[in-house]
Amino acid sequence: MDKLVIAGRSFDSRLLVGTGKFAAPQVMAQALVASGAEVVTVALRRVDIENPQDDTLREIDRDRFLLLPNTSGARNAEEAVRLSRLARAASVKVRAESTV
């Protein structure tokens, strides 16, 4: 199967996995590894992106997974735009060699 290419980045897996609905951050981390996914979506309303010690973010191996922030949970368009800008302003480190 061909690799998935997004914005010039290649991925062996086409599976994207979210960080929500896990009983504990450690369970999430184990599930991410077991899934074989390389892209992990993170709802901005559920994490403190300015705090690298946030339980969810701390458990994700940023050298292994690309973090894809999303605006899930935003109550309206204005809040979605605000969350997106917050992620950009915080320069969320999504992989060792890049930021968003």
N, C-alpha and C positions, 0 to 999 in steps of 0.2 A: 504494500500500500504506500502511496505517496505520503510524504511528510506534510503536515499542516504548516502553512507559512502565513504568518500575520505580521504585517509591517516589517517584512524582511527577517523575521525571527522564525526559525524552524522548530517544530515540535514533532516528536515521534508519536505521541498520543493525541487523539482528537477529543478526548474526554476532558471536560471542564467540570470541576467539583467545587461546590460551595462550602462555606464554613459554618452555616447555620444548622440548627436542630441537633447538635451533638450534646450528650450529657455532660461532657467535660472537655476542656481543651486538649488533654492528652489523648482522649479517645478520637477526637478529630484528627490529630496529627497521625495517629496509627492508621486511620481510615484513608487519609490522603496518600500515605506511602503505599498501602495495600492496593489502592485503586490504579496505580500506575499513571495517574494524571500528571501533567506538568503545569497546568494552569489552574489557579485557585481563585474563585470569586469571593470577595469580601464585602459584605454590606457595610457601608460607611456609618450607618446609624448604630451598628452593633459593636463597633470597635473605637478605641481612642487612637486615631492614626498619628497623633502627635506624641504618643507615649510608646516607645519601643518595648516597654515592659508590659503592655497590655497582654492579658492572658492568651487571647486568641493569636495575636501577632507573634508573641514570643515563641509559640509552639510551632510556627511554620518555618521550615528551612528555606530561607530566601535564596540560597544558592541552588536549591533543587526545584523550587516552584516559582513561577511567574505569578505575582499577585495582580488580580484584575479588580480594582475597586468598582463597586456598583452602587446605585442609589436606591436599592430595594428598601422599602419601608418609608420612603419619602411620602408625605401626605398630599403634596401638590407639586406642580412644576417648579414653583419658586424654591421650595425646599430641595428639590432634586438638583437644581442649578447651584444652590448654595453649598450642598454637600460636594458636588463635583469641584467647585472652586476651592473648597477647603482641602480636598485631596491634592489638588495641584499645588496650592500654596504650601502645604506641608511637605511637598516633594516626596511623596510616599516612595520609599525604596522598594521596588518591585522585583529586582534581581540584582545580583552583585555588580553587574556592569551598567545598569541603567536606572533611571528614575522617571516617574510621571509627574 
